[in-house]
Amino acid sequence: MATWFECKVKYDKLNENGQQKTVTEPYLVDALSFTEAEARIIEEITPFISGEFKVTAVKRTNIAEIFWNEDGDRWYKVKVNFITIDEKTAVEKKTANYIIVQASDFKSAYDNFMEGMKGTMSDFEIAQINETPLMDVYKEDLGGDKETKE
């Protein structure tokens, strides 16, 4: 199971009107520790940012899973409650989980979430879907092969 860390990166960004503005953008990184998360975000964003930048925060998140969709350019956080019934007391219990969904709009976020949940044996309900400020999500490269963009 992946451990996801939110890393905030501060740097000077060039606006559409040509002015430089200091921005802080959040990214999600799959890592084993805070140190690895910081090293990974530096490695991942270095090719995309010219000039100096600083990792201002690294925090562990409560993300259970990520549903990917290459057509999506935004990230949505879905709070899903899994419903179980206690056999002894017959009381319904809801356990909240958070899933990040890549989508282009709210409707496709819902559709991508439902597609990802196909085959789930547990009963669940969607408590909320919110667009996140995440700029990008970087999963661990287990094969050791970095994709090269030519």
Secondary structure, 3 states (H helix, E strand, C coil): CCCEEEEEEEEEEECCCCCEEEEEEEEEEECCCHHHHHHHHHHHHHHHCCCCEEEEEEEECCEEEEECCCCCCEEEEEEEEEEEECCCCCCEEEEEEEEEEEECCHHHHHHHHHHHCCCCCCEEEEEEEEECCCCEEECCCCCCCCCCCC
